């Protein structure tokens, strides 16, 4: 088979793809830096001829007009597994809705509900054998494209070629669009003093030889810096991050103590800067696997000394964790927090860690509260919390009664709120 000729036959313009989209269609887009920027940037142009088109996204990198413009209501509904600032803003226009999920079941449950007509993703240029790499992630993408009526890929020569389950053959693709755009990046958040203190506390809990999962932001970046004196760490994570590159370069990550995929770092997607993308390009030591596999708690639990490190917005005195909403208002998403926290607790020697500042708004609001704000989503149940960490220390939760939990959490609350929390705990009869 002449793969180059087959590729040419499938090569079309963005406008040709848009002409095939009809009212009532379900479109699923690849997430984060894997999103097809060329197609999504022009999707709004077919507004006047379509109605009730559902566009499923996750962590979009740009504020696209098909959801940011209020006039798109009734024409496009964007449903997202994870909110960004743009989606939070667009929610009030009625153009956006949230999809509750655990990451490892996101694609399975969506496919149970509805079959997509289009999968829109990105890929590296084709190799001589007819294969393209889905590059920066297959969190849900591979599951969706295998079930979509049409698979459309934007080929971008700037994307890194990655290993694992990311390959797709040209014969499995219906349409190709070429768009050699810069790969979306996110800036590195430098840890502040609170982040560094929290990072050091968390590092105390991470033993040599552990396998870790980290996210992004000031606290996770501080954790990565605090782990620079550890030995033989491994990576089994939802998201491959910039901090992990630094740990590799320092010789901290060797993956040689891992139980699963020994010698390799495992992730479902990557997001960061060009430094990160250059690091994972053609790197056989890093594999991307489906979120249904990587984030399955029973897979995670097979890793020896698995440590899950996540952040939160609010924790109540019994240990319930809200990481995704401000009251009823959706702020971000569950993502893989519950997956990794539960998986870590199954692991022999594993630990689940939740980190947050003790207070926000210049110490005006305590994040440790008697009860969660009305309407707040419980991202992680109190049954699935081992350690809560703030800049005031570590609260051990595993196996503890409510009374012990209350005392431990008040000890790491901001001093300004401790007396108030004690009094409220007594009123609630949990002290």
C-alpha positions as CSV (number, residue, x, y, z in Angstrom):
1,X,0.0,0.0,0.0
2,X,1.2,3.5,-0.9
3,X,0.7,5.3,2.4
4,X,1.7,8.7,1.1
5,X,-1.0,8.4,-1.6
6,X,-3.6,7.3,1.0
7,X,-2.6,10.3,3.1
8,X,-3.1,12.7,0.2
9,X,-6.6,11.3,-0.5
10,X,-7.6,12.0,3.1
11,X,-6.1,15.5,3.2
12,X,-8.8,18.2,3.3
13,X,-9.3,21.8,4.4
14,X,-10.8,22.9,7.6
15,X,-13.8,24.3,5.6
16,X,-14.4,20.8,4.2
17,X,-14.6,19.3,7.7
18,X,-16.9,22.0,8.9
19,X,-19.2,21.4,5.9
20,X,-19.8,17.8,7.1
21,X,-21.0,18.9,10.6
22,X,-24.8,18.8,11.0
23,X,-27.4,19.9,13.6
24,X,-27.6,17.5,16.6
25,X,-24.1,16.1,16.0
26,X,-21.9,15.1,18.9
27,X,-18.2,16.2,18.4
28,X,-15.5,15.1,20.9
29,X,-12.3,17.1,20.8
30,X,-8.9,15.9,22.1
31,X,-7.9,17.6,25.3
32,X,-5.4,20.4,26.4
33,X,-2.4,20.8,24.1
34,X,-3.7,18.0,21.9
35,X,-6.8,20.1,20.8
36,X,-7.2,20.8,17.1
37,X,-6.8,24.5,17.1
38,X,-7.4,25.1,13.4
39,X,-10.8,23.4,13.4
40,X,-12.0,24.7,16.8
41,X,-11.0,28.3,15.9
42,X,-13.4,28.2,12.9
43,X,-16.2,26.1,14.3
44,X,-18.3,29.1,15.1
45,X,-18.5,30.0,11.5
46,X,-21.2,27.4,10.8
47,X,-23.4,28.8,13.5
48,X,-26.2,30.0,11.2
49,X,-26.8,26.6,9.6
50,X,-26.6,24.3,12.7
51,X,-28.5,23.8,15.9
52,X,-27.8,21.8,19.1
53,X,-24.3,20.6,18.2
54,X,-22.7,19.2,21.2
55,X,-18.9,19.7,21.5
56,X,-17.2,17.6,24.3
57,X,-13.9,19.1,25.5
58,X,-11.6,18.8,28.5
59,X,-9.2,21.6,29.6
60,X,-9.3,23.7,26.4
61,X,-6.3,25.9,26.0
62,X,-8.0,28.7,24.1
63,X,-11.3,30.6,24.7
64,X,-12.9,29.6,21.4
65,X,-15.8,31.6,20.1
66,X,-18.1,28.7,19.8
67,X,-18.5,28.8,23.6
68,X,-17.3,32.3,24.5
69,X,-19.8,34.1,22.3
70,X,-23.3,34.3,24.0
71,X,-24.9,34.2,20.5
72,X,-23.8,30.6,20.2
73,X,-26.5,29.4,22.6
74,X,-28.8,27.0,20.9
75,X,-26.3,26.4,18.1
76,X,-23.4,24.8,20.1
77,X,-23.4,23.4,23.6
78,X,-19.9,22.8,25.0
79,X,-19.8,20.0,27.6
80,X,-16.6,19.7,29.5
81,X,-15.0,17.2,31.8
82,X,-12.8,19.9,33.3
83,X,-13.4,23.7,33.5
84,X,-11.0,26.4,32.7
85,X,-11.3,30.2,33.3
86,X,-12.9,30.6,29.9
87,X,-15.4,27.9,30.5
88,X,-16.3,29.3,33.9
89,X,-17.0,32.6,32.3
90,X,-19.0,31.1,29.4
91,X,-21.1,29.0,31.8
92,X,-23.3,32.0,32.6
93,X,-24.1,32.4,28.9
94,X,-25.7,29.0,28.8
95,X,-23.2,27.7,26.2
96,X,-21.3,25.4,28.6
97,X,-22.2,22.5,31.0
98,X,-20.0,20.3,33.2
99,X,-19.7,16.5,32.9
100,X,-19.2,14.9,36.4
101,X,-16.7,12.0,36.0
102,X,-13.9,10.0,37.4
103,X,-11.1,10.2,34.8
104,X,-10.7,6.5,34.3
105,X,-14.3,6.1,33.5
106,X,-14.8,9.3,31.5
107,X,-14.8,7.8,28.0
108,X,-16.6,4.6,29.0
109,X,-19.5,6.5,30.6
110,X,-19.7,9.0,27.8
111,X,-19.8,6.3,25.1
112,X,-22.6,4.5,27.1
113,X,-24.6,7.7,26.9
114,X,-23.9,8.7,23.3
115,X,-22.0,7.7,20.3
116,X,-19.9,10.6,18.8
117,X,-20.2,11.4,15.1
118,X,-16.8,13.2,15.0
119,X,-13.6,12.8,16.9
120,X,-11.3,15.8,16.4
121,X,-7.7,15.4,17.5
122,X,-4.0,16.1,16.6
123,X,-1.1,14.0,15.5
124,X,2.5,14.2,14.3
125,X,3.4,13.7,10.7
126,X,3.1,10.2,9.3
127,X,6.1,7.9,9.3
128,X,7.2,5.6,6.4
129,X,5.0,2.8,7.8
130,X,1.9,4.9,7.7
131,X,1.7,5.6,11.5
132,X,1.0,8.9,13.2
133,X,1.5,9.6,16.9
134,X,-1.3,11.1,18.9
135,X,1.5,12.9,20.7
136,X,0.6,14.7,23.9
137,X,-2.2,12.5,25.3
138,X,-4.6,9.6,25.1
139,X,-6.6,10.2,28.3
140,X,-9.8,9.4,26.5
141,X,-8.9,10.1,22.9
142,X,-8.1,6.6,21.8
143,X,-11.4,5.2,23.3
144,X,-13.4,7.9,21.6
145,X,-11.9,7.7,18.1
146,X,-12.4,3.9,18.1
147,X,-16.1,4.5,18.4
148,X,-16.6,7.7,16.4
149,X,-18.2,7.7,12.9
150,X,-15.4,10.0,11.6
151,X,-11.9,10.4,12.8
152,X,-10.3,13.8,11.9
153,X,-6.7,14.6,12.8
154,X,-4.9,17.9,12.5
155,X,-1.3,17.0,11.6
156,X,1.2,19.4,13.2
157,X,4.9,19.0,12.7
158,X,5.6,20.9,16.0
159,X,4.1,18.1,18.1
160,X,6.5,15.6,19.8
161,X,6.4,12.0,18.8
162,X,5.6,9.8,21.8
163,X,5.5,6.1,22.7
164,X,3.0,3.8,24.3
165,X,-0.5,3.5,22.9
166,X,-0.3,6.7,21.0
167,X,0.1,5.3,17.5
168,X,-2.6,5.4,14.9
169,X,-2.4,4.1,11.3
170,X,-3.4,6.3,8.4
171,X,-6.0,3.6,7.4
172,X,-7.8,4.3,10.7
173,X,-8.2,8.0,9.9
174,X,-11.0,9.4,7.8
175,X,-9.8,13.0,7.2
176,X,-6.5,14.8,7.7
177,X,-6.1,18.6,8.1
178,X,-2.6,20.1,8.2
179,X,-2.1,22.9,10.7
180,X,1.5,23.5,11.8
181,X,0.6,25.8,14.7
182,X,2.7,26.4,17.9
183,X,1.9,23.8,20.5
184,X,-0.1,25.3,23.4
185,X,2.0,26.0,26.5
186,X,1.3,26.9,30.1
187,X,3.7,29.1,32.1
188,X,5.7,27.6,35.0
189,X,4.2,28.7,38.3
190,X,7.1,29.5,40.6
191,X,6.4,28.3,44.2
192,X,5.8,31.0,46.8
193,X,6.9,30.6,50.5
194,X,3.7,28.8,51.5
195,X,4.1,26.4,48.6
196,X,7.6,25.7,49.6
197,X,6.6,24.9,53.2
198,X,3.8,22.6,52.1
199,X,6.2,21.0,49.6
200,X,8.7,20.2,52.3
201,X,6.0,18.6,54.5
202,X,4.9,16.4,51.6
203,X,8.4,15.4,50.8
204,X,8.8,14.1,54.3
205,X,6.0,11.6,53.5
206,X,7.6,10.4,50.3
207,X,10.1,7.5,50.8
208,X,12.9,6.6,48.5
209,X,11.7,4.1,45.9
210,X,8.2,5.5,45.8
211,X,6.1,5.9,42.7
212,X,4.5,9.3,42.5
213,X,1.6,11.2,40.9
214,X,1.8,15.0,40.7
215,X,-0.3,17.8,39.1
216,X,0.5,21.4,38.2
217,X,0.6,24.6,40.1
218,X,2.6,26.2,42.9
219,X,2.2,23.4,45.4
220,X,3.0,20.5,43.0
221,X,6.0,22.5,41.6
222,X,7.2,23.0,45.2
223,X,6.8,19.3,45.9
224,X,8.9,18.5,42.9
225,X,11.7,20.8,44.1
226,X,11.5,19.3,47.6
227,X,11.9,15.8,46.2
228,X,15.3,16.5,44.7
229,X,17.1,14.7,47.5
230,X,15.1,11.5,47.1
231,X,16.4,8.4,45.4
232,X,14.9,6.0,42.8
233,X,11.5,7.5,42.4
234,X,9.1,6.3,39.7
235,X,6.3,8.0,37.7
236,X,2.8,6.7,37.3
237,X,0.7,9.8,36.7
238,X,-2.3,11.2,34.9
239,X,-0.3,14.3,33.8
240,X,3.4,14.4,32.9
241,X,4.7,17.8,34.1
242,X,7.7,20.1,34.0
243,X,8.7,19.3,37.6
244,X,9.1,15.7,36.5
245,X,11.6,16.7,33.9
246,X,13.7,18.4,36.6
247,X,13.6,15.3,38.7
248,X,14.8,13.2,35.7
249,X,17.6,15.5,35.0
250,X,18.7,15.4,38.7
251,X,18.8,11.6,38.6
252,X,16.0,11.3,41.2
253,X,13.6,9.4,38.8
254,X,14.9,6.1,37.7
255,X,11.7,4.0,37.7
256,X,13.8,1.0,38.6
257,X,11.8,0.3,41.8
258,X,8.5,0.3,40.1
259,X,6.2,-2.7,40.1
260,X,4.4,-1.9,36.8
261,X,6.2,-0.8,33.6
262,X,9.5,-1.0,35.4
263,X,12.0,1.4,33.9
264,X,9.4,3.6,32.3
265,X,7.4,6.6,33.3
266,X,3.7,6.3,32.6
267,X,1.2,9.1,31.9
268,X,-2.0,9.8,30.1
269,X,-1.2,13.3,28.8
270,X,1.5,16.0,29.1
271,X,1.1,19.8,29.4
272,X,3.8,22.4,29.9
273,X,6.4,24.3,28.0
274,X,8.6,23.6,25.0
275,X,11.2,22.2,27.4
276,X,8.7,19.5,28.5
277,X,7.7,18.8,24.9
278,X,11.3,18.5,23.8
279,X,12.0,16.1,26.6
280,X,9.3,13.7,25.8
281,X,9.9,13.8,22.0
282,X,11.1,10.4,20.9
283,X,11.8,9.5,24.5
284,X,11.4,5.7,24.9
285,X,11.5,6.0,28.6
286,X,8.1,7.7,28.7
287,X,4.9,5.9,27.7
288,X,1.4,7.3,27.3
289,X,-1.4,4.9,28.0
290,X,-5.2,5.3,28.1
291,X,-6.7,7.0,31.1
292,X,-8.9,3.9,31.5
293,X,-5.7,2.0,32.3
294,X,-3.4,4.5,34.0
295,X,-6.1,5.9,36.3
296,X,-7.8,2.6,37.1
297,X,-7.4,2.5,41.0
298,X,-6.7,-1.2,40.8
299,X,-3.9,-0.6,38.4
300,X,-2.5,2.2,40.4
301,X,-2.7,0.1,43.5
302,X,-0.3,-2.5,42.0
303,X,2.5,0.0,42.3
304,X,4.6,-0.4,45.4
305,X,4.7,2.7,47.6
306,X,2.4,4.7,45.3
307,X,2.0,8.3,46.5
308,X,-0.9,10.4,45.2
309,X,-0.4,14.1,45.7
310,X,-3.4,16.4,44.9
311,X,-4.6,19.8,45.9
312,X,-8.0,21.0,47.2
313,X,-10.1,24.2,47.6
314,X,-11.8,23.2,50.9
315,X,-11.8,20.5,53.5
316,X,-14.4,20.0,56.2
317,X,-13.5,18.9,59.8
318,X,-14.5,15.2,59.1
319,X,-12.1,15.0,56.1
320,X,-14.5,15.6,53.1
321,X,-12.5,17.2,50.3
322,X,-13.9,19.7,47.7
323,X,-11.4,20.3,45.0
324,X,-13.6,21.4,42.1
325,X,-16.3,23.9,43.0
326,X,-16.9,27.1,45.0
327,X,-20.2,26.2,46.5
328,X,-22.5,25.2,43.6
329,X,-20.3,27.0,41.1
330,X,-18.1,24.6,39.1
331,X,-14.5,25.8,39.2
332,X,-12.4,23.0,37.7
333,X,-13.2,19.2,37.8
334,X,-12.7,15.9,39.6
335,X,-10.1,14.8,37.1
336,X,-8.2,11.9,38.4
337,X,-8.1,12.9,42.1
338,X,-10.4,10.2,43.4
339,X,-8.8,7.6,41.0
340,X,-5.3,8.2,42.3
341,X,-6.1,8.7,45.9
342,X,-8.1,5.5,46.1
343,X,-5.4,3.6,44.1
344,X,-2.6,4.9,46.4
345,X,-4.4,3.5,49.4
346,X,-4.7,0.1,47.8
347,X,-0.9,0.1,47.2
348,X,1.4,-1.6,49.6
349,X,3.1,1.3,51.4
350,X,1.0,3.8,49.5
351,X,-0.2,7.2,50.6
352,X,-2.9,9.6,49.5
353,X,-2.0,13.3,50.2
354,X,-4.3,16.3,49.8
355,X,-2.6,19.8,50.0
356,X,-4.1,23.2,50.4
357,X,-3.4,26.6,51.9
358,X,-4.9,27.0,55.4
359,X,-6.6,30.2,54.3
360,X,-7.3,32.4,51.3
361,X,-8.2,36.1,50.5
362,X,-5.3,37.4,52.7
363,X,-6.3,35.1,55.6
364,X,-9.9,36.3,55.5
365,X,-11.3,32.8,54.8
366,X,-10.4,29.5,56.3
367,X,-10.2,26.6,53.9
368,X,-10.7,24.1,56.7
369,X,-14.3,24.5,57.6
370,X,-16.9,22.9,59.9
371,X,-19.0,21.9,56.9
372,X,-18.4,22.3,53.2
373,X,-20.0,25.4,51.6
374,X,-23.6,24.7,50.6
375,X,-23.7,23.1,47.2
376,X,-20.0,22.2,47.2
377,X,-19.0,19.0,45.3
378,X,-17.4,16.3,47.4
379,X,-14.5,15.4,45.2
380,X,-12.9,12.9,47.6
381,X,-14.9,11.3,50.3
382,X,-13.6,11.3,53.9
383,X,-13.2,7.5,53.6
384,X,-10.4,8.1,51.0
385,X,-8.2,10.6,52.7
386,X,-4.9,9.6,54.4
387,X,-3.1,13.0,54.9
388,X,-4.1,16.6,54.7
389,X,-1.2,19.1,54.5
390,X,-1.2,22.9,54.9
391,X,1.6,25.3,55.7
392,X,1.0,24.5,59.4
393,X,1.7,20.8,59.2
394,X,0.4,17.4,58.4
395,X,-3.0,16.0,59.6
396,X,-3.0,12.2,59.6
397,X,-6.5,10.9,58.8
398,X,-6.0,7.2,58.0
399,X,-7.9,5.0,60.4
400,X,-8.8,7.9,62.7
401,X,-12.2,8.6,64.2
402,X,-14.0,11.8,63.5
403,X,-12.9,13.2,66.9
404,X,-9.3,12.6,66.1
405,X,-9.7,14.0,62.6
406,X,-11.2,17.2,63.9
407,X,-8.4,17.7,66.3
408,X,-5.7,17.0,63.7
409,X,-7.3,19.3,61.2
410,X,-7.7,22.2,63.6
411,X,-4.0,21.8,64.4
412,X,-3.1,22.6,60.8
413,X,-5.8,25.3,60.3
414,X,-4.7,28.9,60.3
415,X,-4.3,30.0,63.9
416,X,-6.8,32.8,63.4
417,X,-9.6,30.3,62.9
418,X,-8.7,27.6,65.4
419,X,-10.8,28.7,68.4
420,X,-13.8,29.3,66.1
421,X,-13.4,25.8,64.6
422,X,-13.2,24.2,68.0
423,X,-16.4,26.0,69.1
424,X,-18.2,25.0,66.0
425,X,-17.0,21.4,66.3
426,X,-18.5,21.3,69.8
427,X,-21.8,22.7,68.5
428,X,-21.9,20.0,65.8
429,X,-21.0,17.3,68.5
430,X,-17.9,16.1,66.6
431,X,-15.3,17.4,69.1
